[in-house]
Amino acid sequence: MTGSPIVTLTPAPTLDRTYFVHSLEEGGVNRADAVGEELAGKGINVSRGLHLAGFKAPGVVPIGNADPGVLDRTGSSDFLIPLWVEGTLRVSTTIVEKDGPTTKVNEAPRPLSEADWNSVVELTIKTVKDNGAKWLVIAGALPVYKSSGNYVDLEPLFTSMKDMGVRVALDTSGEPLNYWARRGLAAIIKPNAEELASAVGRTLTTVGDVVDAARQLCEHGIECVLASLGADGMI
C-alpha cells in the first residue's frame, strides 16, 4: 500500500442492514421488497468517501470473526484493514417504508478484551507509520472492555501520535466525548449541539452559546471544535 496522509480507526464498526417494505405491519409478519448491506461506522464512512473520491485513507477496524466474508460482500476490502476478533459483528437495522417513516434499531458496540484492544492500538500505530500519515481520525462509538465495562483507553493512541507528530481528529459522543474533550489531546473534535452541550454541562440555546462552549473546550487544548448544528449548519 502506498502512503496516505490520513488513516482512520473505527473502534466499533457495524453492519448496516436496510429492509425496504411497502408498509410495516406492527406485530405482524412483513416481507421485504429488497435488502441492502453496508459495513459502516464513522471512520469507515470517512475512508469510504475518500476512497470513492480517489484518495487513499486506510481504515482500521476490529471485526468479529464469525463473518469472515463481510469485507468482500460489502465492497470494503480495498480500503479497510481488519483486526479479526472473537465474536460477531454488531448489526444496525433500518426499515424503510415506501411513502412512510424510517425506523432504526442499533445494537450497542461489542465489548472487546484488553488483548484485542491492545492489538487494535498496535495495528493502528503500524498503519499510521507504514503510510507516513499526518492525521489519524478516530470516529464512532467506543466499545467497553469485557472485563470491567469501562470504555477502551485512547491514551496510548494519543501518546503515540504525539510522538510521531501526527494530529488526531476525534468524532465520538457521550461519556467518552466529555472525557476526551476535557483532556484536550485531540487536534479536532466534531460534536453536534447536543453533544457539545453535554461536554460543557449546560444548555445551549443560541449561536453565541455554541461559540462560547466551543471556545471553552479549546481552552483545554483542542485546536478546533467543529460544531454541527443540523439544519443550522456548522460552526
C-alpha positions in Angstrom: 0.0 0.0 0.0 1.3 3.4 -0.9 1.4 6.2 1.6 -1.7 8.1 2.7 -1.9 11.3 4.7 -5.0 10.1 6.6 -5.7 6.8 8.5 -9.0 6.2 10.2 -9.9 4.0 13.2 -13.5 2.8 13.7 -13.4 1.2 17.2 -17.0 -0.3 16.9 -18.0 -1.0 13.3 -21.5 -2.1 12.5 -23.2 -3.9 9.7 -25.9 -1.7 8.4 -28.8 -3.8 7.1 -31.6 -2.0 5.4 -35.0 -3.5 4.7 -37.3 -1.8 2.1 -41.0 -2.5 2.6 -44.2 -1.2 1.2 -45.9 -0.8 4.6 -44.9 -2.1 8.0 -47.5 -4.1 9.9 -46.5 -3.7 13.6 -46.7 -7.0 15.4 -47.2 -8.9 12.1 -45.1 -10.7 9.6 -43.6 -8.4 7.0 -41.9 -9.3 3.7 -39.1 -7.0 2.4 -39.1 -5.9 -1.2 -35.3 -5.5 -1.0 -32.4 -5.8 1.5 -29.2 -3.8 1.5 -26.0 -4.3 3.5 -23.1 -2.0 4.2 -20.2 -2.1 6.6 -20.4 1.2 8.4 -19.2 3.4 11.3 -18.0 7.0 11.2 -14.3 6.2 10.5 -15.3 3.7 7.8 -17.5 6.3 6.2 -14.6 8.7 6.1 -12.3 6.1 4.5 -15.0 5.0 2.0 -15.8 8.6 1.0 -12.1 9.4 0.4 -11.7 6.1 -1.4 -14.6 6.8 -3.8 -13.0 10.3 -4.4 -9.7 8.7 -5.4 -7.8 9.3 -2.2 -6.2 6.5 -0.1 -7.3 6.6 3.6 -6.9 3.1 5.0 -9.3 2.3 7.9 -8.5 0.1 10.8 -11.5 -1.9 12.1 -11.9 -4.7 14.7 -14.4 -7.1 13.2 -15.9 -10.3 14.7 -14.5 -13.4 13.0 -17.9 -15.0 12.8 -18.5 -13.3 9.5 -15.2 -13.6 7.6 -16.7 -12.7 4.2 -18.2 -9.3 5.3 -15.4 -7.2 3.8 -15.7 -8.7 0.3 -19.5 -8.8 0.5 -19.8 -5.1 1.3 -17.1 -4.0 -1.1 -14.9 -2.8 1.8 -11.7 -4.9 1.3 -9.9 -2.3 -0.8 -9.7 0.4 1.9 -10.2 -1.4 5.3 -7.6 -3.2 7.4 -9.3 -5.6 9.7 -8.3 -7.0 13.0 -10.3 -10.1 13.4 -11.6 -10.5 17.0 -13.6 -13.3 18.6 -17.4 -13.0 18.1 -19.9 -11.4 15.8 -20.3 -8.0 14.2 -23.0 -5.8 15.6 -25.9 -5.0 13.4 -27.8 -1.8 12.8 -31.2 -2.4 11.3 -33.1 0.1 9.2 -36.7 -0.4 7.9 -37.6 2.0 5.1 -41.3 2.2 4.4 -42.4 3.3 0.9 -44.0 6.7 1.3 -43.7 6.3 5.1 -41.3 6.7 8.0 -37.9 5.1 8.5 -37.3 3.0 11.6 -33.8 2.3 13.0 -32.7 -0.2 15.7 -28.9 0.0 16.5 -27.1 -2.6 18.6 -24.6 -1.4 21.2 -20.9 -1.8 20.4 -19.5 -5.3 21.0 -17.2 -5.3 24.1 -13.6 -6.1 23.5 -11.0 -7.9 25.6 -8.0 -5.9 26.7 -5.8 -8.0 24.5 -7.9 -7.3 21.5 -8.0 -3.6 22.1 -4.2 -3.5 22.6 -3.9 -5.3 19.2 -6.2 -2.6 17.7 -3.9 0.1 19.0 -0.8 -1.6 17.7 -2.3 -2.1 14.3 -3.4 1.5 14.1 0.0 2.8 15.1 1.6 0.5 12.5 -0.8 1.6 9.8 0.0 5.2 10.5 3.7 4.6 10.4 3.6 2.5 7.2 1.6 5.2 5.4 3.6 8.2 6.8 0.2 9.6 7.7 -0.2 13.1 9.2 -3.7 12.6 10.5 -5.5 9.9 12.5 -9.3 10.0 12.5 -10.8 8.2 15.4 -14.5 8.1 14.8 -17.7 6.5 16.0 -18.8 4.9 19.2 -16.3 3.4 21.6 -16.6 -0.2 22.9 -16.1 -1.2 26.5 -13.7 -3.8 28.0 -15.3 -7.2 28.6 -13.7 -7.5 32.0 -14.6 -4.1 33.5 -17.3 -2.5 31.4 -15.1 0.7 31.2 -14.6 2.4 27.8 -11.5 1.4 26.0 -8.5 3.7 26.6 -7.4 6.1 23.8 -4.5 7.4 25.7 -1.9 5.1 24.1 -3.0 6.3 20.7 -2.9 10.0 21.6 0.6 9.5 23.1 2.0 7.6 20.1 0.5 10.1 17.6 2.0 13.0 19.5 5.4 11.3 19.5 5.1 10.8 15.7 3.9 14.3 15.1 0.5 13.1 13.9 -2.6 15.0 14.7 -5.8 13.3 15.8 -9.4 14.2 14.8 -11.9 12.7 17.3 -15.6 12.2 16.5 -17.4 10.4 19.2 -20.2 11.1 21.7 -21.5 10.6 25.2 -19.2 10.0 28.2 -16.1 9.3 26.0 -16.5 12.7 24.3 -17.0 14.5 27.5 -13.8 12.9 29.0 -11.5 13.3 26.0 -12.7 16.8 25.2 -11.6 17.9 28.6 -8.3 16.1 28.2 -7.5 18.4 25.2 -5.4 15.8 23.4 -7.2 15.8 20.0 -6.5 18.5 17.4 -10.1 18.5 16.2 -13.4 17.3 17.7 -16.7 17.3 15.9 -19.7 17.3 18.3 -23.3 18.2 17.4 -25.1 20.7 19.5 -26.4 18.2 22.0 -23.0 16.6 22.4 -21.4 19.9 22.8 -23.9 20.9 25.5 -23.2 17.7 27.3 -19.4 18.2 27.1 -19.7 21.7 28.8 -22.6 20.7 31.2 -25.1 23.4 30.2 -27.9 24.1 27.8 -27.0 25.8 24.5 -29.9 27.9 23.1 -28.2 30.5 20.8 -25.3 30.6 18.3 -23.4 32.6 20.8 -23.8 29.8 23.4 -22.4 27.3 20.9 -19.4 29.6 20.2 -18.7 30.1 23.9 -19.0 26.3 24.6 -16.6 25.5 21.7 -14.1 28.1 23.0 -14.4 26.6 26.4 -13.3 23.2 25.0 -10.4 24.9 23.1 -9.1 26.2 26.5 -8.4 22.6 27.4 -6.1 22.3 24.4 -8.4 21.4 21.5 -7.2 23.2 18.4 -10.5 23.3 16.6 -14.1 22.4 17.5 -16.4 21.7 14.6 -19.9 22.0 16.0 -22.6 20.6 13.7 -26.0 22.2 14.2 -28.2 20.2 11.8 -30.3 22.4 9.6 -28.5 25.5 11.0 -25.2 24.4 9.5 -21.8 24.2 11.3 -19.6 26.4 13.4 
